[in-house]
């Protein structure tokens, strides 16, 4: 039996994208997205997280729960903001799939 989807993503706030794949036994499923803090010199006020282009939250911490309600490809972004504006977004591409059918069953009569 496979474990339910495990998604704790670490997003470096750099240009570029990461890909994470996970499996969900049932939907919706909520997982925590985590990222590295911006350097102290950036004087970050908060971080904005989007899920498929929709803002799901703004926080001063470095994590936020996100709910996946459908299978397929999704895009998460995290953007740091300071008094001078928003920086470039860190991007995480997530593919959520259903686990495959059980295999390897052997049956015997003794």
C-alpha positions in Angstrom: 0.0 0.0 0.0 1.4 3.4 -0.9 1.4 6.3 1.5 -1.0 9.3 1.0 0.5 12.2 -0.8 3.4 13.8 1.0 4.2 17.3 0.0 6.6 19.4 1.9 8.3 21.5 -0.7 11.3 23.7 -0.1 11.3 26.6 -2.5 14.4 28.6 -2.9 13.3 32.1 -3.8 15.2 32.1 -7.0 14.2 32.3 -10.6 13.5 28.9 -12.0 11.1 26.1 -11.3 11.0 22.8 -9.3 8.8 19.8 -10.0 7.3 17.7 -7.2 5.1 14.6 -7.8 2.8 13.2 -5.2 -0.1 10.8 -4.9 -3.4 11.4 -3.1 -5.5 8.6 -1.7 -8.5 11.0 -1.6 -9.1 14.6 -2.3 -9.1 17.3 -1.1 -5.8 17.0 0.7 -4.0 19.8 2.5 -0.2 20.0 2.7 2.2 22.6 3.9 4.4 24.5 1.5 7.7 25.6 3.0 10.4 27.8 1.7 13.7 29.4 2.8 13.6 32.8 4.3 15.0 35.7 2.3 18.3 37.1 3.6 17.9 39.5 6.5 19.5 42.2 4.4 16.4 42.1 2.1 14.2 43.3 5.0 11.3 41.0 3.9 7.9 42.1 5.2 5.9 39.1 4.0 5.5 36.3 1.4 2.6 35.8 -0.9 1.7 32.3 -2.0 -0.4 31.6 -5.2 -1.9 28.3 -6.2 -2.7 28.1 -9.9 -2.6 31.9 -10.2 -4.9 32.6 -7.2 -3.5 34.1 -4.0 -4.0 31.6 -1.2 -2.3 33.6 1.5 0.2 36.1 2.7 2.3 35.4 5.7 5.4 36.6 7.5 6.4 33.0 8.2 8.1 30.6 5.8 5.3 28.1 5.4 1.6 28.0 4.5 -1.0 25.2 4.1 -2.3 24.7 0.6 -5.3 22.5 -0.3 -5.2 20.3 -3.4 -8.8 19.6 -4.6 -8.1 18.0 -8.0 -5.6 15.7 -9.6 -3.3 16.9 -12.3 -0.6 19.6 -12.7 -0.6 22.7 -10.4 1.7 25.7 -10.0 2.6 27.2 -6.7 4.6 30.5 -6.5 6.1 32.3 -3.5 7.0 36.0 -3.7 8.9 37.9 -1.1 7.9 41.6 -0.5 9.8 44.4 1.2 9.3 48.2 1.4 10.7 48.5 -2.2 8.2 46.0 -3.7 7.9 42.3 -4.6 10.9 40.2 -5.7 10.9 37.5 -8.3 8.7 34.5 -7.6 9.9 31.1 -6.7 8.0 28.5 -8.7 7.0 25.0 -7.8 5.2 22.7 -10.3 3.2 19.9 -8.6 1.7 16.9 -10.2 -0.9 15.2 -8.1 -2.0 11.7 -9.2 -4.0 8.8 -7.9 -2.1 5.8 -6.8 -2.2 2.8 -9.2 -4.2 -0.4 -8.5 -2.8 -2.9 -6.1 -0.6 -5.5 -7.8 1.3 -8.6 -6.8 -1.6 -10.5 -5.1 -1.0 -14.2 -5.0 -3.7 -16.6 -4.1 -3.2 -20.3 -3.0 -5.2 -23.1 -1.9 -3.6 -25.4 0.7 
